[in-house]
Amino acid sequence: MNTLLVTAPAGTFHGVLDRSVRSWRGIRFALPPSGDRRWRDPLPAPDAEGEVDATTFGPVCPQPLNPAVPLGDGAVEDEDCLSLNVWAPETDADAPRPVMVWLHGGAYTFGSSSQPLYDATSMVAAGDVIVVTVNYRLGALGFLDLSGAVPDGGFDGNLALKDVLLALRWVQRNIAAFGGDPDRVTVFGESAGGGLVTTLLAVPSARGLFHRAIAQSSPASSVYGNARAEKVARSFLAKLGIDGPDALRAAPVDAVVAAGKAVYDEVPLSDPGTLAFAPVVDGDLLPEAPITVLREGRGIPVPLMIGTNKDEASLFSFMKSPLIPITGDRIDQMFADMAAENTGVELPTREQVLTAYEHVRHRAVGLGVARDIGFRLPTLWVAEGHSTVAPVWLYRFDHAAPFLRLIGLGATHATELPYLWGNLVSGPKDPTFKLGGRRVAELISARMQARWTTFARGEEPEAPNAPAWPTFEVDGDDARATLVIDRHDVITQDLDGELRRAWGDNVLSFS
């Protein structure tokens, strides 16, 4: 039997074997979301007839150029981008394997499922799991909601979120043919992908599509309502210079991407602490803000692993990105805007907040505030609330190779990804281990892969020769246990105590 040929309900797919791992690439799960289907809900792709060549990745969603997000050699951009990739061990197993569905990051604007970083060979081989990596629409093509600004245009909203839901339904229907267990699906993602994970936990129609979740560096509170979505849409229309429904559907995709990038750059400057593109609280698919639902323990009650990196914000400073507020004036404006919008919430005073950064160099205070309001505090709020309805494991990734410490990045945003995926070096010019640290990185990578894949199997996220990782509980003997991932894993009690006391217990966000 040709083990690279798989017949599933969606069709018969011919894959590729590389380094003892099989993969089926570029499998279409939706009709092309272009032409009349631009800014419309995704529709399932019809079941394929005949044998489908699934040996090459599909197109990536059109997006602005970003050297920090290499898409891989030969990547082609096209609106017809709704495809997924399946990775499996070379040999079949006696029982169905657990499934891990990856949602890539990239500020809801960049990236793809086929980035070289997300080559699942190492994770699949080490963890004996099935990995699925998913494309979803990005930027203005996936997160723009025109329904308010062009009410009679026949446009839909929350498109990228619906793309992900459709991909998860494809997994439920088809993954058994690839050796996967549809009753053991873990959805996991980082940054924007982590934000999609925490949002999915607040989407009632997502119930049953996944059974465990992992959110890495999730901007869980950066999800806004219809009013803000309409404001972004009107700004986009002004920059595009087109407002008629037919003209919008016919606009060159390059112009759509350029107008989206202009809005992406502008919004964090005019409204510090907010993003132009993110899921929308529409009162329908997403009835309430995910941070509210999860903090109150009303999310889909599946086990959750969640965490952030120690130096999240240094990357944004290094890249001079406006995405999160770092300078004092922009942080002050963010607090003023937040106070104006949350009139019934008692915000912490500036003096109170600064007590959390008394031992931090003055220049780094802004980085700490940005890191915590953008990532760490929302992660804590989610952990606290969700732990009342399901097991939660909280972590912080602290490790940085000597070179990254030398240049001031440390354990910054996304630096855990090469360790998790086992793809520690991105090419011959990658300077990460220029000053050493490769052997330590390999050990950390092995532990992370063990914890993540063991969790996906339905067990506690343990790793050989490493401390047991207790669940996160607000009270009790092991209250607020946190796994600190570094040269050696350490379990710390109430790692964020000083942070919580300085910021208070209220959720701070924009609607």
N, C-alpha and C positions, 0 to 999 in steps of 0.2 A: 504494500500500500504506500502511496506517495503521501507522507505525513505533512507535506507542505500544501496539500490540496484539502481544503476544508469546505464542507457543504453545510451552510446555516440557513435558517429561514430567509435571510436577506439575499442569499445567493451562494455561488461556489467561488471561492477565492483561492488564488495561488500565491503563496508567500515566498519568503527567502530564508535560508539558513545561514547564520553567521555566528561563529564562536559559540556553538552549541545552544544557541537560542533561535527560535523561529519567530518571524514577524510577518504580519500582513499589514501593508501600509497603504494609506490614502483611500481607505474604504469610505465611500460616500454614505452619509446617514441622512442627508436632507437634499431637497431640490436646490438648484442654484438660487441664492437670494439676491438676484440681480434683475435688471429691467423692471418689469411690473412687480417683481417680488422684492425689490429693494424696500427696506423699512417695513417689511411685512413679516408676520409670524412664519417660522420655518415649517415646511411641510415635509413629511417623511419621504425619503427617496423610495421609488418603487423597487420591489425585489428584482435583482438583476437576472437577466437571462444569459445562459452560457457561462463559460468560465471567465472570471474577472482577474486580470493581472493586478495583483496587490503587492508588487515588489518595489514600488517607488512612492515616495510621499506625495500627497496632494498639494495644491497651491496653498500659500499662506494668505491670510487676510491682508488686503492693502493697508499700509501703515507708513508713518513717517520714518525716514532713515534714522537709526539709532545705533551708533557703534558699540554701545554697551550691551546691546541685545543682538548678537550675531545669529542670523537665521539659518546659516549653513550654506555650503557651496551648492549652487544650482537652485536655490529657493526661488520659486516663481510666485509673484503676487497676483491674485485674481479674486474677484468677489465670490466666485464659485469655490469657496474654501471650506465648506462644512463637511469635513472628513475626520476620520479617526484612525488610529493605529493600534494593533493588538500585538503584544509580545508574550511569548510562552516558552517554557523549557522545551528542549529538543524532543524529549521522550514523553509519551503520554503517561498519566498517573492512573492508579487504580480508582481513586476517588477524585471528584471535581476539586480544582484548586481555588483558593481565595482570589478575588479580583480586586485590583487597585486602579481606580480611575483618576487620572491626573488632569488637573486644571492649571494651566501655566499662568505665570504672572506677567507683569509688564504694564502696570498702571492703567489697566483696562484699555490700553492703546497700542501696545507693542507685543511682539512675541508670537510663538506658534508651538504646536504640539510636536513639531519635527525638529526643533532646535537640537544641535548635537549634544547639548548638556543633558537632554532628556532621553538619550539613548538608554533604553531600559535593560540592556544586556546584563550588566553587573547585578542590578537589583533582582531580576528574574532568576538568574543563576544562583545567587546567594540565598534568596528567600523562597524559592520554589513557588512563585506566585504568577498569576497572569496580570500584566499591566496594560492598561488602555490609556493612551494619551489623546486628548480631544482638542480640536480646533473650535473656536467660537468667534463670532463677529466682534470686531474691535472698534474703539474710538467712535466716531460719528456713525459708522455703519452698524455698530452693535449696541451702543449705549445712548444714542440720541433718541429722545421721545418727541416726535413732531405732532402728536395728537392734539396738544393744547395750542401750539402756535399755528397749525394748519388743520383746524378741526374737521374740515370736510374733505381732507385729502386721502382718506382711506388708509392712514398709516397706523401701525401698531407700535407698542412700546415693550420695554424689557426684552429686547430681541436676543441679546447674548445669553441672558438667563434662560430663555426659552430654548435656545440652541443647546445649552447644557442639559436641560431636562429631556429634550428629544434624544440626545446622545445616551443618556442614562436609560431611557426606555429601549433604545437599540441594544444596549448591553443586556438588559433583562431578557430580551427576546432571543438574542443570538449567542451570548457568550458561552453557553453550555457546549456549543459545537466546537469551540476552541479549547475546551477542557476546563472552563471556568464554572464556578458555582454562583448562580444568580441570587442565591440566598446569603452569600457572604461577599457583598460589594462594599468596599471602603472608598469613599470619595476623598481625595486629598489635593491640596493646592497651596501655593505660596504667593504672598503679596496680593495682587488682584485675584489670583486663583484662590487664595485663602479667604479673601472677601466673598467670593462666590460660594465657598463652602459654608461660611457662617450665615450667608444669606439663605442658602438652601435649607438650612435648619429652621428657618422661619417661613418657608413656603409650604402651605398645607398640602398642595398637590404633589410635593416631592416625597411624601411619606410612602415608604415601601420600595423606593427606587435605590436606596442605599441603606446599609445596616451599621456602618461605623463611619467616622469622619475624622480627618486630620487637617487642622488649619495652622499654617505656618505664616507668621508675620501678617496676620489679617488686619486690614483697616476696617474692623467690624462696625465701627460707628460712622463710617463715611458713606452712608446711604441716605438719600434725601427724597423729599416728596415732590408732588406734581408742580408746585409753584416754582421751585428752583429748576426743575427740568424744563419748564416752559421758558424760563429766563435764558437758560443755556441754548435752547432751540432757537430763540429769536436772535441771539447773538450769532449763532451759526448761520442763519439765513441771511443776516446782514453781511457777513463776511463772504458768503458764497455769491450773493447778489442775485439769487433766484428764489422765488417763493411759490410759484405755481406747482401743483402736484405733478403734472406731466413733465414739466421742465426739471423738477427735482429728480424724478426717476431717470431722466435722460442725461443728467449732468455727468460730465466726465468723472470717473472715479478719482483721478488725481486731484481734481478741484475739490471734491468732497473731502479727501484726506487733508489737503492743505487748509481748508476752512476749519476742519476739525482740530488740526494741530494749533491753529491760531487761537481757537477757543480754549484748548487744553492749556496753552501757555498763559492766557489772560486771566482765567478764573481764579487760580491760586494767588495771583497778585492783587486782584480787586477784592477778593473775599478769602483772606488767608485762612488756612485750615480746611478748605473745601476743595473738591475735585470737580472738574467739568463733567467727567464721564464716570458713572457708577450705576449700579442697579437703582431702580426708582420705586419708592413706596407708592404704588398705584391704587391701593385699596382693593385690588382684585387678586392678581397672581401673588402679589406681595402686600398683604393687608396692612401690616404695621412695620415700623422700623425694626430690623433684626436685633439691634442692640437692646431695644425695649423688651422684645419677646424673650430673648435669651437671658437677659438679666433677671427677668421675672420667672424664669424656669418654665417657660411655655413653648420651648422649641421642640422639634421632633426628638423624642427621647432615645437617641442612639449614643453609644459610648463615643467619647471625643478625646483626642489628643490635641493640645493647643499650646503654642508658645511663640516666642520672639527671639531676636538676636540682641546681644548686649549693646551693640553700638549701631543700631538701626540707622540713625540719621546721618552718620558721617558720610555715607555714599552720596546723599543728596547735596551735602555741602561740597564734597569733592568735585561733583559734576556741575556745581553751580545751578542745580535744578530748583525751580521755584515751587516744586510740588508740595513741600511742607514748609511751614514758617520756621526759620532758624534765627533770624536777626531780631533784636529787641523790639524794634518798632513794629514789625509784622506780628510778633507774638502779642504785643499790647493790643494791636488792632483786632486780632483774633479773639482775645478775651473780651474786648468791648462789644464786638459783634455777637459773641456767644451770650453775654449778659443781656443784650437787647432782645435776643431771641428766646431766652429762657427766663422770662420775668418771674416765674414762680419757683425757680431753683436758686438756692444760695450757693453762689460760686465761691471757691476759696480765694482769699486775698493773695495779692502778689507776694507779700511777706511770708504767708503761710506756705505757698508753693515753693518758694526759694529755700525753705528749710530742708527740702529733699536734696538740695544741691550744694550744701554748705562745704562739702569736701571736694567739690569739682572746680577745676580751673575756670576762671571767669569767662574765658572765651568759649568754654564748652557748655556753659549753662544752657544756652539756646539749643544746642544739640540734644541735651538731656530733656528739655521741655518738649521739643518736637518729637523725639523718640517716644516719650511717655504718653503724650496726648494723642499721637497718631497710631501707636501700636500697643505699648505695654498695658496702659490702663484699659483700653477696650478689651484686650485679652483677659485681663483680670476680671472685668465685669462679666464677660461671657463665662469664664470658669466658675465664678461664684454662683451665678444663677443656674447654669446647666448642671452643676454638680448636685442640685436638689432633685433632678429627675433622671440622671444617668451617670455612670462612672466618667470621671474626667481625669486626665493626666496632664499636668502643667510642666513645661520645660522652659529653659533659657539656654540658648547656644552662645557660649562664651569664647570658643576657641578661635584663634587667629594665627596663621603662619607668621614666622618672624618678619617676612617682607611686608605683609599687610600691617603689622604693628608699626614697623619702621616708617611707613608713609602716612600713618595716622588714620587708616581705615578701620583697623581692628576687626572685630566680629560684626561687620556691617551688614546691611540689608542684602539678603540673597546669598551670603557667603556660606550658608549651611548646605546649599544645593549641590555643589560638587561632591560633598561628603555623602549626602543621602543617595545620590545617583551612582556613586562610585566612579565618576568621571572627573578625577582630581586635576587633570591637566588638559587645557583646551587646545593645546597645540605647541609646536616647538618654541614659540616666542612667549609663551605664558610665563610671567615672572614670579608666580605665586611662591614657588619653592626655591627661588634663587638663593635664599639665605638658609636653606635647609627646612626640615620639618616634614618631609614627605613620609617617613616611616610612621611618625605619630599620626599623621593625617589618615594613613591607611587603617590604623587601629581604630580611630574614631569612626571612620566610614563603616567599618565592619560592625561596630556596635550600633550605629544608627540604623543601618539596614536591618540588623537583627530585630531591633525594637519595633521599627515600623512594620515589617512584614509579619512578625509574631502577633502584633496587634491586629493586623488584617486577617490573620487566621482565626480570630475570635478569642485570643488568649491575652494575658497580661503582657504589656510591652517590655519583656525582659531581654537581656543579652548575656552571653557567656562572660564569665570573669568580670562582672560589673554589678554594682549594687541593685537590689530590687527597687523598683520605682512605685512608691505608694500612690494611690489615688488622691486627688485633691479634695480635701474636705475643709469647709470653713471653720469647723470646730472639731474637737477631739484630740487624741494623743498625737496624731501626726498632722495636726492642723496646718493647712496651706503648704504641704510638702511640694517641693519643686525640684525637678531634675536639672542640674547644671551640667551641660555637656562641654567638656574641655579635655585636656590631655588625659585626665581621669574623670569619670563621671562621679558626681557628688550629689547627694540628696540634702537639700537645705530646707529648714523649716522657716516659713514666712519670709522668704527672700525679699519680698516687696513691702514689708511692714512699714519702713520709713516712707516709702512712696505713698502708700495708702493714707497714712496719717497726715501727710502734707497736702494731698489733693482732696481728701474727704471721700465720702461714699456716694455722692451723687453722680449720675451719668452726665457727662458733658459732651454735647454734640449739637449739630445743626440739623434742622428739619428740612 
